């Protein structure tokens, strides 16, 4: 692929894995569902709920996004920190200040849980979208669906309660949840650039940082009330610490974007297959050979 100017060697992360999976799955499938691999309370209801609106002839949706309650019912703790404390107040800030196209922001804000890694789509849609290779996968994927599917064919499904392994906050832009929020913010800056006339500047970053931090602090009061009302354990100081760190990530990742607005979008499969028509078959063959070599079996 590198020899024909489709170099993917610089891409790393779950977006790259999802891209490979979508390509191979589209060989023989009408619909494809993806979900995180570290779900603690996993049941077969998750893929069933994701697939049903896509494969049902009575519904016939093109894309389905899963959402869930991020509550550990045993420990009585509230999770989903990146969405609750970063994405939600940031989206509210962009919407209030009109720094991004209002239609696409309304679309983003209509999803109950923007960052969920659980979604399903038709193979045809999967072949025609470009997705980020980093932690901006979910937000970038929703932006691609916005550009490639009519709204009435997009839905979301309640997957119930959900818990998985949790990342640490991290000490800077390169670690843990800080890296995740930085990648998400870079993706949002690219979406702002593509969908509006708002120039990305240091003064804009400062405004976003200040206004986000205030809205993040305000929203903590809301979650404190939710936790108190529902008998959940809630560390308000820790939540404030997350907002402080995320506000610093806004400046760091924003400055990186201004210095080098790199493109983390992988090419869509339609383009790739026009260059290498049998690439999916080649990947399948390579995977089988790896399984034979390292595990002694073939799937």
ABEGO torsion letter per residue (X at the ends): XAAAGBBAAABBEAAAAAAAAAAAAAAABABBBBBBAABAABBAAAAAAAAAAAABAAAGBABBBBBBBBBBAAAGBBBGAAAAAAAAAAAAAAAAAGABBAAAAAAAAABABAABABBBBBAAAAAABBBBABAAAAAAAAAAAAAABBAAABBBBBAEBBBBBBBBAEABAABEAAAAAAAAAAAAAAAAAAABABBBBAAAAAAAAAAAAAAAAAAAAAAAAAAAAAGBBBBAAAAAAAAAAAAAAAAAAAAAAAABBBBABBBBAAAAAAABAAAAAAAAAAAAAAAAAAAGBBX
